[in-house]
Amino acid sequence: MDIHQVRPGMICHTPDGSGYVLEVDVKNQLILVQREDETIPFQVHLSELLEELD
C-alpha cells in the first residue's frame, strides 16, 4: 500500500488490531490509529499495515 492511499477516516488493520486512521505523516510514513475500544491512539509505520482479507 502506498502512503498516499491512506486517508483519515479509513479503517486499517495492523498487528495490534484494527482502527480508524486519525492522521497520516507522509514524510515519515507514520499513521496514527484509534481503536474503537481504546482511548489512546497508537502509531504504526506504513510497513506494519496488513492487507484486508476478503
Secondary structure by P-SEA (a helix, b strand, c coil): cccccccccbbbbcccbbbbbcccccccbbbbbbbccccbbbbbcccccccccc
